[in-house]
Structure formats: C-alpha cells, structure tokens
Amino acid sequence: MPRRNHPRRRPDGSPAPLTDERVRKGVEGVQQWQDGDWMVRSIFGGAAVKTYRCPGCMQEIRPGVAHVVAWPIDGQGDLTDRRHWHTGCWRARDRRAPGVERSRNAPRYG
C-alpha cells in the first residue's frame, strides 16, 4: 500500500493551520486503556522546554525530547494529575511491571 506523503486535509480541502499554540501544545486525543480513558497529548521536541521524570522508567525526559503527556478524563482528577511519559513507555505501560526504585548499591535482582 502506498505511503501518504501529503498532509491530511480538512473536509473543505484545506490543510489544518499550524498555529504557534498548536505547535506548543501538541496534538491531543482520547485513548482507552485497561485502567480507563486518558487524554493524551503528543509534545513535539521543539516544544519540550523542561525536564520531567517519566513514571514508566523513572528516567528523565530532557528538554528537546518529544514525549507524551497523559491525564485521566474520568472527571475525578485535575491538571495536577498530568504525567509526562516517554512515548515508548506510554505505549508499553500495560505490559510493564510496576517500577521499583532502588539505590545504587541495592541488589539488581531478588
């Protein structure tokens, strides 16, 4: 099947406008997972200006790295429930065991 090398168009045939706010905020949508519905926003590398800690791997997401911001849309949370994830960690979160933080001198296995 051939690749689409042109941007998707709106119903009127024109491309979606790329505003500064859209670039800064990223593209968002609702995703359904085993633990509920989540609002997920993709952050482009140029729009990522702060360092965050990924809850999936407990590693830093450095400025300039594209990533995902997710928060529950069940109506019980607020904007403080937003979490910044590496894109791969977000996609693999239902296949991953809960993260355990260990000190440097702790045994790796056991």
Secondary structure, DSSP 8 states (H G I E B T S, - for coil): -----S--B-TTS-B----HHHHHH-EEEEEEETTEEEEEEEE-GGG--S-EE-TTT--EE-TT--EEEEEE-SSS--GGG-EEE-HHHHHTTTSS-------TTS-S--
